[in-house]
């Protein structure tokens, strides 16, 4: 199991970096992305702290800890620049908090995240066909999420992604220990979104490819 979208107490998660990594490791995860919510106010501080933690943990743990961020509720016009700044500051993976239907995310966030070449667009909500096609062109991964509430639109996201040829990854968006689902549980959520067994395997392979690339494991 791999989840490249989780949160710690550096934003609104319940656990520290070491604890969420250890809990994921104990559940058989091979990699975990630490992607706390950031905006202009905390971007640099969060990246610095998470990178420091990840560097130490990766020397002693079996799980690969990937330091990153989730750019959240930032006005769309600022998103591309913030993606670039996050990478320069050391984030290995950059996600953007997409237009989930359960939060008042600004319209145009999905498009700005894709244009800015984020690594993944979290819970894209009612993503348009045009933005799904742009995600395919820009090689931005669309998230199928196991997170309650955000998962309401997984079926539409999966359908739009498949029609557009956009790549998908399956993430937990974990904020607490209970959110760290098993591979089998994640597969059931993906099946409910209409993905075939082969498509689900490809989603997890996509996550492995990202981890190997950003951590230079192969």
Secondary structure, DSSP 8 states (H G I E B T S, - for coil): -EEEEE--TTTT-SS-HHHHHHHHHHTT-SEEEEEEEE-TTTHHHHHHHHHHHHHHHTTT-SSEEEEEEEE-S--HHHHHHHHHHHHHHT-SEEEEE---TTTT--TTHHHHHHHTT-SEEE---S--HHHHHHHHHHT-EEEEE-STTGGGGHHHHHHHHHHHT--EEEE--BSSGGG---HHHHHHHHHHTT--HHHHHHHHHHHHHHHHHHTT--
